[in-house]
């Protein structure tokens, strides 16, 4: 009994609390971007997506094209082929034309004077066009500079464009069969032109793609595709493929 009373009356040890000496660490948050900066970034991304180069490439990829088969018939044979003759089977050259472009009927007089064989134009801007001229009696190409000078003799518009240009870019290329093509690019004060010239079948063929500068800036990718699509047809080779 005495031991029980001693146990009850003896003071109990007080509970102890352990306190950490480490002070709490502050968490630094990155400042929020101002709304104006966020909107500017979004706008910049939109402008990049619609940049001229991107838009032009997209236009060329989305545009539809058809193949034109040119016969380069003389003025005496103006009016086409009769019977069951196929223009595709008789084609001497081909090039692509954008869907929606219109064909301009070339007169017999025009064919006989300056050799224009075919022409297409953009109905939204008639001066944005693609056409081909040919001259008989040429077995091979003259020097690259002389060929362009001779073409300009019968084309006043081409003369003016060359005169107003800062320079004329000229190159040579050969196709898979080894045929030589001269290619010219003329950036004039008011218009831009791409020209491809070659000789075949004892004829000189000149393919032109031209557009005023505003249309060139908008449609450059499409116009370059038209320029690159021109080629002559080998009479001993397979018929030209359809688009």
trRosetta pair geometry for C-beta under 8 A, 3 or more apart (Angstrom, degrees):
i j d omega theta_ij theta_ji phi_ij phi_ji
1 4 5.7 -52 -151 32 33 111
1 5 6.6 29 154 -15 65 103
2 5 5.9 -55 -151 37 32 108
2 6 6.4 34 152 -21 65 106
3 6 5.6 -54 -149 35 33 113
3 7 6.5 34 153 -22 65 104
4 7 5.7 -55 -152 33 32 110
4 8 6.5 25 154 -15 66 106
5 8 5.8 -58 -146 39 33 107
5 9 6.0 17 162 -9 69 114
6 9 6.1 -65 -140 45 26 101
6 10 6.1 35 160 -35 65 106
7 10 6.1 -48 -144 19 27 111
33 37 4.9 -111 176 79 104 123
33 38 5.3 120 109 -55 123 93
34 37 4.8 92 63 4 85 102
34 38 7.2 -154 95 -5 46 86
35 38 5.7 -57 -151 36 36 112
35 39 6.3 33 155 -17 69 106
36 39 5.9 -57 -149 38 31 109
36 40 6.3 34 152 -23 65 106
37 40 5.6 -53 -148 34 32 114
37 41 6.6 34 154 -21 65 102
38 41 5.8 -53 -153 32 32 110
38 42 6.6 29 152 -16 64 104
39 42 5.7 -54 -150 37 35 111
39 43 6.2 35 153 -19 67 106
40 43 5.7 -55 -148 37 32 112
40 44 6.3 35 153 -22 66 104
41 44 5.7 -52 -148 33 31 112
41 45 6.6 33 153 -20 63 103
42 45 5.8 -53 -153 33 33 112
42 46 6.6 33 150 -18 64 105
43 46 5.6 -56 -154 35 35 113
43 47 6.4 34 151 -20 67 104
44 47 5.6 -54 -149 35 34 111
44 48 6.5 36 153 -20 66 102
45 48 5.8 -52 -150 34 33 111
45 49 6.5 33 152 -20 64 105
46 49 5.7 -55 -151 34 33 112
46 50 6.5 3 159 5 66 111
47 50 6.2 -74 -146 52 30 92
47 51 6.8 64 150 -67 65 76
48 51 5.7 -13 -154 -31 37 113
48 54 7.5 79 157 -11 55 151
49 54 6.5 -126 -177 116 33 160
50 54 6.8 -132 -134 78 11 120
50 55 5.9 36 -165 -61 58 114
51 54 4.7 83 59 13 84 106
51 55 6.7 -160 86 -8 37 91
52 55 5.7 -60 -141 41 28 109
52 56 6.0 29 161 -22 67 108
52 217 6.7 -52 -153 175 138 89
53 56 5.9 -55 -146 35 27 110
53 57 6.4 25 157 -16 63 107
54 57 6.0 -57 -149 37 30 108
54 58 6.3 28 154 -17 64 108
55 58 5.7 -57 -148 38 31 111
55 59 6.3 35 153 -25 65 104
56 59 5.6 -51 -149 31 32 113
56 60 6.6 30 154 -17 64 102
56 218 7.5 170 -95 172 91 28
56 219 7.3 145 -133 -143 93 14
56 220 5.2 -7 -151 54 144 92
56 221 4.1 141 155 -13 91 113
56 222 7.8 -125 -166 -9 80 76
57 60 5.9 -53 -151 35 33 109
57 61 6.4 28 153 -16 65 109
57 221 5.4 169 -88 -97 38 159
58 61 5.7 -60 -148 40 33 110
58 62 6.0 17 160 -10 69 114
59 62 6.1 -65 -140 44 26 100
59 63 5.9 35 161 -35 66 108
59 218 7.9 77 -35 160 174 70
59 219 6.8 -111 124 -121 148 59
59 221 5.9 137 69 60 94 121
59 222 5.9 -68 123 -40 106 109
60 63 6.0 -46 -138 22 26 114
60 221 3.5 -102 -37 132 128 115
60 222 5.1 -164 -96 -69 77 59
60 224 7.8 -29 -103 57 143 94
60 225 5.6 147 -149 -29 115 136
63 98 5.6 -46 176 -133 126 106
63 99 7.3 179 179 30 77 90
63 222 5.5 49 11 -108 166 117
64 98 7.3 100 78 -160 51 63
64 99 4.2 8 87 -1 100 133
65 96 4.3 8 175 -175 133 117
65 97 6.5 144 -159 69 79 35
65 98 5.8 -53 -101 -101 74 42
65 99 6.6 -124 -86 -25 21 79
65 225 7.4 -122 -68 129 152 128
65 229 7.7 -149 170 -90 151 163
65 243 5.8 -117 102 -163 85 158
66 96 7.0 146 74 -153 31 68
66 97 5.5 -27 64 62 82 90
66 99 6.3 96 -18 -78 99 75
66 243 5.5 -167 -138 47 36 140
67 94 5.5 -4 -175 -171 105 117
67 95 7.5 161 -151 86 64 21
67 96 5.9 -46 -97 -97 57 62
67 97 7.7 139 -119 16 10 82
67 229 7.9 -145 -115 172 79 127
67 240 7.0 -169 162 137 145 123
67 241 7.7 162 -52 97 169 59
67 242 6.0 -155 33 -147 134 47
67 243 4.4 163 -25 -24 97 103
68 94 6.6 158 78 -153 53 61
68 95 5.7 -14 53 63 102 70
68 96 7.3 150 8 -121 83 12
68 97 5.1 65 -33 -19 114 120
68 118 6.5 157 154 159 139 154
68 120 7.2 -149 -57 -33 154 133
69 87 5.1 133 93 131 121 94
69 88 4.8 -131 -80 -101 172 54
69 90 7.9 103 149 69 118 66
69 91 3.7 -87 -169 -90 98 130
69 94 5.7 -21 -102 -100 57 88
69 240 6.6 173 -107 58 102 140
70 91 6.2 79 55 -147 39 85
70 92 6.3 -63 101 57 79 80
70 93 4.7 -16 61 66 113 89
70 94 6.9 -176 16 -84 83 34
70 95 7.5 17 -11 12 120 91
70 117 5.7 80 -167 126 122 127
70 118 5.1 -114 -107 -9 115 141
70 132 6.0 -26 -112 65 170 152
71 80 7.8 119 24 -127 155 59
71 81 7.4 -174 -121 -29 164 112
71 87 6.2 -95 -50 -150 115 81
71 90 5.1 13 -118 120 110 107
71 91 6.2 -88 -81 -108 59 41
71 92 6.0 87 -156 4 29 96
71 117 7.6 -158 64 -175 58 123
72 92 4.5 -58 23 54 119 143
72 93 6.6 73 -33 8 118 107
72 117 5.2 -37 -103 -120 56 157
72 132 7.9 -79 -83 126 92 124
72 134 4.7 12 -138 26 115 166
72 201 7.9 132 84 81 146 143
72 203 6.3 106 162 146 148 168
72 205 7.0 -76 -91 -97 142 106
73 77 4.2 -104 176 90 116 117
73 78 6.8 161 107 -81 115 41
73 80 7.6 174 12 -100 161 27
73 81 7.9 -167 -80 -53 147 85
73 117 7.6 131 35 -139 58 106
74 77 5.2 82 57 17 75 97
74 78 7.7 -87 108 -42 48 72
74 111 7.8 131 177 145 33 116
74 136 7.4 -6 -93 -37 105 140
75 78 5.3 -7 -161 -38 46 115
75 108 5.4 101 -159 -171 94 78
75 109 7.9 71 -141 -88 134 17
75 111 4.7 157 -91 102 87 106
75 112 3.6 19 -68 -73 162 94
78 108 4.3 174 73 -107 176 96
78 111 6.0 155 -92 54 119 155
80 87 7.2 -51 -146 -83 103 108
81 85 3.5 -79 137 91 132 144
81 86 7.9 -33 77 32 139 13
81 87 6.9 173 27 -79 117 66
81 90 6.0 136 -34 -8 155 164
82 85 6.6 66 67 18 31 116
85 89 7.1 -134 -170 66 63 117
85 90 6.0 25 176 -34 107 133
86 89 4.0 80 70 7 105 106
86 90 6.6 167 86 -3 55 86
87 90 5.9 -66 -142 50 32 101
87 91 6.4 62 151 -63 64 85
88 91 5.6 -22 -153 -20 32 119
88 239 6.4 57 147 -178 97 123
88 240 6.8 -129 -165 56 86 97
88 242 7.8 -23 -130 -77 142 93
89 239 6.3 -48 -108 -117 57 128
91 94 6.0 37 166 -63 142 88
91 233 5.2 91 109 -9 91 156
91 239 7.8 94 40 -158 112 82
91 240 5.8 -51 80 10 145 131
92 200 7.5 168 180 97 97 115
92 201 6.1 -68 -147 11 121 159
92 203 7.6 22 165 53 147 146
92 205 7.7 -172 126 -78 109 138
92 232 6.3 -28 157 -152 70 87
92 233 5.7 -150 -160 40 21 101
93 132 6.7 179 92 -160 145 162
93 205 5.7 147 -69 -149 152 157
93 207 7.6 -160 164 -68 143 118
93 230 6.9 5 177 -165 113 82
93 231 6.8 -177 -151 97 76 35
93 232 4.8 -47 -97 -108 85 57
93 233 6.2 -147 -80 -7 26 85
94 229 7.5 -85 122 151 83 90
94 230 7.4 177 91 -138 49 43
94 231 6.2 -7 56 60 85 77
94 233 6.4 79 -15 -57 97 104
94 240 4.8 142 -40 -156 149 160
95 130 7.0 -152 123 160 138 130
95 132 7.1 163 5 -54 139 127
95 207 6.0 149 -73 -143 150 139
95 226 6.6 54 169 -171 110 73
95 229 4.9 108 -154 103 64 100
95 230 4.2 -7 -95 -91 112 72
95 231 7.6 146 -78 15 69 54
96 225 6.7 -48 73 135 141 94
96 226 5.7 -128 76 -115 90 61
96 229 3.8 -55 5 163 101 173
96 243 6.7 99 -116 -83 98 142
97 101 5.4 -123 175 62 98 129
97 120 4.9 65 -134 27 123 177
97 130 6.7 -162 -109 66 80 141
97 226 7.4 58 -98 -123 37 110
98 101 5.0 94 67 -19 84 114
98 122 7.6 15 62 -94 131 90
98 222 6.2 21 -76 -176 131 127
98 226 7.4 -60 -31 -72 88 117
100 122 7.8 27 114 -137 97 68
100 123 7.1 -106 158 17 83 110
101 120 4.6 63 137 165 124 113
101 121 6.3 172 -165 80 96 23
101 122 5.6 -55 -111 -87 91 49
101 123 7.2 179 -133 -17 40 78
101 130 7.6 21 172 26 161 111
102 120 6.6 163 82 -155 33 72
102 121 5.9 -26 62 61 85 77
102 123 5.3 77 -10 -64 119 99
103 118 7.4 -51 -147 -166 104 87
103 119 7.1 121 -159 84 60 55
103 120 5.3 -41 -96 -98 57 79
104 119 4.5 -29 52 91 109 110
104 120 7.0 -176 5 -96 80 25
104 121 6.0 46 -34 -2 114 112
104 129 7.9 -5 -4 -141 130 132
106 110 5.4 -122 -172 84 82 125
106 111 5.5 95 138 -60 116 95
106 116 5.1 -156 -138 114 133 105
106 117 6.7 179 50 -178 170 12
106 118 6.6 -106 -16 -93 135 27
106 119 6.2 118 -65 10 104 104
107 110 4.5 95 58 7 85 102
107 111 6.9 -148 94 -6 45 86
108 111 5.7 -53 -148 36 31 113
108 112 6.3 25 155 -15 64 110
109 112 5.9 -63 -150 40 29 107
109 113 6.1 15 159 -13 67 113
110 113 6.1 -62 -137 40 28 102
110 114 6.4 -35 -172 39 67 96
110 116 5.2 -30 146 47 105 120
111 115 6.9 31 -166 -134 48 20
111 116 6.0 -98 -93 68 53 67
111 117 6.6 76 -127 -95 98 49
114 133 6.3 -60 140 -132 83 132
114 154 4.9 160 -130 161 98 126
114 155 7.4 109 -161 -69 136 77
115 133 4.3 82 101 -173 99 91
115 134 5.2 -144 176 64 115 42
115 135 5.1 -61 -94 -70 161 68
115 154 7.8 60 23 118 102 159
116 119 6.4 -6 -178 -40 118 115
116 131 6.2 -21 -146 170 102 125
116 132 7.5 122 -153 85 56 45
116 133 5.1 -44 -88 -96 49 85
117 132 5.2 -39 56 95 103 96
117 133 6.5 151 0 -117 84 29
117 134 5.5 24 -30 9 132 106
118 131 6.4 -174 97 -147 55 65
118 132 5.2 20 50 40 90 101
119 129 6.2 7 -173 176 96 123
119 130 7.2 164 -152 88 53 48
119 131 3.7 -4 -106 -105 85 109
119 132 7.7 -155 -70 22 58 58
120 129 6.5 170 90 -156 47 76
120 130 5.1 -5 59 59 94 94
120 131 7.2 179 23 -74 54 65
121 125 8.0 -126 172 97 96 50
121 126 4.9 25 162 -150 144 59
121 127 7.7 41 -148 -25 118 10
121 128 6.6 117 -162 79 73 57
121 129 4.0 -29 -101 -100 81 100
121 130 7.7 -175 -79 23 43 62
122 125 5.1 11 89 55 115 73
122 126 7.1 -150 68 -90 62 23
122 128 4.1 -7 23 83 126 113
122 129 7.0 -130 5 -73 74 55
122 211 8.0 36 9 -113 135 107
122 215 7.3 174 51 -156 156 143
123 126 7.3 15 -129 -77 30 71
124 128 7.7 -5 74 39 82 130
125 128 4.5 58 93 3 106 110
125 211 7.5 67 107 -148 130 90
125 212 6.9 -102 170 23 137 115
125 215 5.4 -147 81 -77 159 144
126 129 6.9 11 168 -57 52 114
127 191 7.4 -105 154 -106 118 130
127 210 7.6 -70 164 115 73 98
127 211 7.1 114 118 -139 78 44
127 212 5.6 58 101 -33 126 101
127 215 7.8 162 87 18 87 149
128 210 7.5 -151 -135 102 39 55
128 211 4.1 28 -120 -118 85 94
128 212 6.8 -76 -65 17 84 78
128 215 4.5 -108 -82 146 130 159
128 219 7.0 72 -160 46 141 151
128 223 7.9 -100 -165 -88 100 120
129 208 7.9 24 104 108 86 101
129 209 7.9 -159 102 -143 42 45
129 210 6.2 -4 59 60 74 84
129 211 7.6 159 16 -79 47 66
130 207 7.6 1 -173 -178 88 88
130 208 6.8 175 -150 92 45 61
130 209 5.0 -4 -107 -104 87 74
130 210 7.9 164 -84 21 44 62
130 226 5.3 -102 -101 169 144 142
131 207 7.8 -179 95 -151 35 52
131 208 5.3 -7 60 58 76 104
132 205 6.5 -12 -170 -169 111 92
132 206 6.8 157 -154 82 60 50
132 207 5.0 -19 -101 -103 91 68
132 208 7.2 180 -83 17 38 75
132 230 7.6 157 -92 -131 118 127
133 151 7.9 140 68 -140 136 96
133 205 7.7 158 86 -155 45 46
133 206 5.0 -10 61 59 90 102
133 208 7.5 31 2 -9 96 113
134 203 5.2 13 -178 170 114 123
134 204 6.5 162 -155 82 61 52
134 205 5.0 -17 -101 -101 96 64
134 206 7.2 178 -82 19 45 70
135 138 6.2 66 94 -15 95 122
135 203 6.6 161 80 -160 39 75
135 204 4.8 -4 55 52 92 103
136 202 6.6 28 -161 123 75 90
136 203 5.3 -40 -104 -103 53 87
137 202 6.7 10 -90 164 17 93
137 203 7.7 49 17 -102 37 51
138 141 7.7 49 167 -83 120 41
138 199 5.2 -117 122 -122 105 117
138 202 6.8 138 60 179 43 46
138 203 6.2 48 47 -167 93 17
138 204 3.9 24 48 -40 157 100
139 199 6.6 67 141 164 18 141
139 202 6.0 -15 -87 -119 66 67
140 199 5.6 -173 -122 64 20 161
141 144 7.7 28 150 -83 124 55
141 147 6.0 -18 -165 -75 95 139
141 180 6.1 -115 13 103 135 124
141 182 6.2 156 -160 -24 151 118
141 197 6.9 117 -119 123 121 106
141 198 7.2 -64 -62 -138 122 37
141 199 5.3 -156 -50 -11 74 118
141 204 7.5 116 -97 -120 69 105
142 146 4.4 -76 126 88 125 125
142 147 5.3 164 62 -62 93 81
142 150 7.3 84 44 -5 143 141
143 146 4.7 80 64 10 86 109
143 147 7.2 -156 88 -15 42 86
144 147 6.0 -52 -152 25 30 113
144 148 7.2 23 157 -12 61 103
144 170 5.1 132 156 157 129 140
144 172 6.7 -104 -84 -64 133 103
144 182 5.2 168 -127 -130 89 128
145 148 6.3 -60 -157 36 35 105
145 149 6.5 33 151 -17 68 109
145 170 7.3 -149 -76 10 61 172
146 149 5.6 -57 -149 38 35 114
146 150 6.3 34 156 -20 68 107
147 150 5.9 -59 -151 36 29 109
147 151 6.5 30 152 -20 64 105
147 182 5.8 116 73 55 155 165
147 197 5.6 164 159 108 137 162
147 204 8.0 -162 -142 -160 107 136
148 151 5.6 -52 -148 34 34 113
148 152 6.4 34 155 -20 65 106
148 162 7.5 138 156 -102 115 142
148 168 6.9 126 172 159 166 155
148 170 7.1 -104 -36 -93 141 131
148 182 7.8 -130 -49 139 89 138
148 184 5.7 112 -97 -84 125 156
148 195 7.4 120 -112 85 93 150
149 152 5.8 -58 -152 35 31 111
149 153 7.1 46 149 -37 62 95
150 153 5.7 -36 -158 7 38 118
151 154 7.1 -77 -171 43 37 90
151 155 6.3 -11 152 17 73 125
151 158 6.4 -69 125 129 94 163
151 195 7.3 122 130 -169 169 153
151 197 7.3 -117 -60 -85 139 139
151 206 5.7 150 -116 -131 128 164
152 155 5.8 -85 -134 59 37 91
152 158 4.7 -136 -114 110 74 110
152 159 4.7 116 -179 -78 105 72
152 162 5.9 -38 -106 3 146 146
153 159 7.9 86 -82 -71 22 115
155 158 3.8 42 108 15 119 117
155 159 6.6 165 96 -18 65 81
156 159 5.4 -50 -152 32 37 117
156 160 6.5 35 153 -17 67 102
157 160 5.9 -54 -150 36 32 109
157 161 6.4 31 152 -20 65 107
158 161 5.6 -54 -145 36 33 112
158 162 6.3 34 156 -18 66 104
158 186 7.9 101 -153 51 77 168
158 193 7.2 -47 -118 26 84 178
159 162 6.0 -58 -151 36 27 108
159 163 6.3 26 154 -19 64 110
160 163 5.6 -57 -146 37 31 113
160 164 6.3 15 160 -8 66 111
160 188 7.4 65 119 -153 71 147
161 164 6.2 -65 -145 43 28 100
161 165 6.3 39 154 -40 64 107
161 186 5.4 82 138 134 113 134
161 188 3.7 -92 -155 -63 76 150
161 190 7.7 -105 -107 56 81 82
161 191 5.8 -63 -112 68 120 104
161 193 6.1 60 149 -2 159 129
161 210 7.9 -92 -87 -138 165 129
162 165 5.7 -50 -146 17 31 118
162 168 6.4 -3 -134 -67 89 130
162 186 6.1 -65 -88 -140 64 139
162 188 7.3 -54 -44 -88 21 109
164 188 4.7 64 81 -162 106 90
164 189 3.8 -79 162 -4 130 107
164 190 7.1 21 104 5 159 82
165 168 5.9 77 107 -64 148 75
165 186 5.1 -90 -82 -168 156 84
165 187 5.7 118 -138 71 100 52
165 188 4.7 -65 -69 -91 84 58
165 189 7.5 -131 -73 -26 42 65
166 187 6.7 -18 32 82 94 104
167 187 7.8 18 60 44 64 97
168 184 6.1 -14 179 -162 105 104
168 185 7.3 160 -164 76 58 49
168 186 5.3 -13 -117 -97 88 83
169 184 6.9 144 82 -159 57 50
169 185 4.3 -6 59 54 110 100
169 186 7.8 -157 29 -66 71 40
170 182 6.6 -14 -165 -173 100 97
170 183 7.0 154 -154 83 51 51
170 184 5.1 -13 -100 -101 78 76
170 185 7.9 -162 -70 22 39 66
171 182 7.7 153 81 -159 42 52
171 183 4.9 -17 63 63 89 101
172 180 6.5 -21 -167 -161 104 96
172 181 7.1 152 -157 80 55 52
172 182 6.0 -31 -101 -103 72 59
172 183 7.4 173 -89 18 22 81
173 180 7.8 147 82 -152 37 51
173 181 5.2 -19 66 61 84 101
173 183 6.4 20 8 -8 109 122
174 178 5.4 -13 180 -150 127 35
174 179 6.3 152 -154 69 73 35
174 180 5.6 -33 -95 -92 83 53
174 181 7.1 165 -93 14 31 80
175 178 7.2 -46 67 21 65 17
175 179 5.0 0 33 51 106 93
175 181 6.9 72 -35 -16 91 118
175 231 6.4 92 -99 -133 152 119
177 234 6.3 146 -76 -68 172 140
177 237 7.7 -90 -79 -66 146 142
179 198 6.1 49 154 -164 111 134
179 200 6.6 -3 -142 -75 137 113
179 232 6.9 -121 161 48 165 113
180 198 6.5 165 92 -130 55 89
180 199 7.6 9 68 34 94 88
181 196 5.6 -10 -176 -169 119 96
181 197 6.8 143 -162 70 65 43
181 198 4.6 -43 -102 -72 72 110
182 196 7.3 158 82 -155 51 45
182 197 4.5 -13 58 59 100 100
182 198 7.3 175 18 -71 68 57
183 194 7.4 -12 -169 -172 93 85
183 195 7.0 160 -154 85 47 56
183 196 5.2 -9 -103 -103 79 74
183 197 7.8 -173 -75 21 36 70
183 227 7.7 88 -146 167 113 116
184 193 7.6 5 108 110 97 97
184 194 7.3 161 85 -156 58 40
184 195 4.3 -3 55 56 103 105
184 196 7.9 -162 23 -69 69 35
184 197 7.7 29 -4 -3 105 108
185 192 7.8 -6 -172 -174 83 89
185 193 7.4 172 -151 90 42 56
185 194 5.6 -7 -104 -105 74 72
185 195 7.9 -165 -70 23 33 73
186 192 7.1 170 89 -155 60 46
186 193 4.6 2 54 56 103 98
186 195 7.4 29 -3 -3 108 110
187 192 5.4 -3 -115 -114 62 89
188 191 5.1 11 59 58 119 66
188 192 6.9 -160 28 -79 74 39
188 193 7.2 35 -6 2 110 99
190 212 6.3 -44 159 -138 79 81
190 213 6.3 -121 -175 -12 32 106
191 210 5.8 31 163 -179 125 100
191 211 6.5 176 -155 93 88 30
191 212 5.2 -62 -99 -104 82 40
191 213 6.3 -125 -97 -39 27 69
191 216 7.3 135 -161 -34 51 130
192 210 7.0 174 88 -147 45 60
192 211 6.0 -14 57 63 87 78
192 213 6.1 99 -22 -98 99 61
192 216 4.0 75 34 -110 131 159
192 223 7.9 92 99 122 112 159
193 208 6.4 -29 -162 -161 110 92
193 209 6.9 150 -156 82 58 52
193 210 4.2 -12 -103 -101 89 93
194 208 7.6 143 80 -158 53 44
194 209 4.5 -6 57 59 99 104
194 210 7.6 -166 26 -71 59 54
194 223 6.7 144 12 148 130 99
194 224 6.8 137 -59 -107 166 56
194 226 8.0 133 70 83 131 90
194 227 4.0 -39 122 -102 141 143
195 206 6.4 -10 -169 -171 103 94
195 207 7.0 154 -156 80 51 53
195 208 5.4 -10 -105 -103 82 69
195 209 7.8 -161 -71 27 42 66
196 206 7.4 161 82 -154 45 47
196 207 4.6 -9 58 56 95 105
196 227 6.2 141 -28 -171 117 79
196 230 5.0 160 69 73 143 136
197 204 6.8 1 -170 -177 98 95
197 205 7.0 169 -148 88 51 54
197 206 4.8 -7 -102 -105 89 78
197 207 7.6 -165 -72 22 44 67
198 204 7.6 176 92 -150 31 57
198 205 5.6 -10 62 58 76 98
198 232 6.0 -130 93 -15 132 122
199 202 8.0 8 -179 -124 96 13
199 203 6.9 174 -149 86 64 39
199 204 5.3 -31 -96 -98 81 65
199 205 7.5 166 -94 15 29 76
200 203 6.5 -22 73 57 54 82
200 205 6.9 -15 33 0 94 120
200 232 4.3 149 32 138 155 166
200 234 7.9 -104 -158 -94 138 55
201 232 7.5 -157 -1 -174 106 135
201 235 7.0 101 -87 -29 108 122
205 232 6.1 154 24 -77 155 111
207 227 7.4 148 116 -137 113 55
207 230 4.0 -159 49 -125 176 164
209 223 5.2 149 156 -171 128 89
209 226 4.9 136 -104 96 139 118
209 227 4.7 -102 17 -70 142 88
211 215 4.2 -117 176 95 117 112
211 216 4.5 156 88 -64 112 76
211 219 6.5 -150 -133 63 174 118
211 223 6.0 -96 -6 -96 134 150
212 215 5.1 80 60 18 79 104
212 216 6.8 -141 96 -12 35 92
213 216 5.3 -52 -140 34 33 117
213 217 6.4 36 161 -22 66 100
214 217 5.9 -53 -153 32 31 111
214 218 6.6 22 152 -12 63 109
215 218 5.6 -59 -148 42 36 109
215 219 5.6 -12 169 19 74 115
216 219 6.7 -77 -126 57 21 79
216 220 5.8 52 171 -80 64 82
216 223 6.7 -51 -128 21 67 162
217 220 6.6 -7 -133 -36 18 108
219 222 4.6 -53 -175 47 89 115
219 223 5.3 90 121 -27 95 101
220 223 5.8 -63 -144 40 28 109
220 224 6.2 27 161 -19 67 107
221 224 6.0 -54 -147 36 28 109
221 225 6.6 32 152 -22 61 104
222 225 5.7 -55 -155 32 33 113
222 226 6.7 35 149 -20 65 101
223 226 5.6 -47 -152 31 37 113
223 227 6.6 40 149 -20 64 103
224 227 5.4 -50 -150 35 37 116
224 228 6.3 30 155 -14 67 108
225 228 5.9 -60 -146 41 31 106
225 229 6.3 37 154 -33 65 108
226 229 5.7 -56 -149 25 29 115
226 230 7.7 40 156 -35 59 91
227 230 6.8 -49 -172 5 33 109
233 237 7.1 -142 180 61 67 111
233 239 7.7 3 -159 -148 130 44
233 240 5.4 -79 -105 -50 119 109
234 237 3.5 66 79 1 115 118
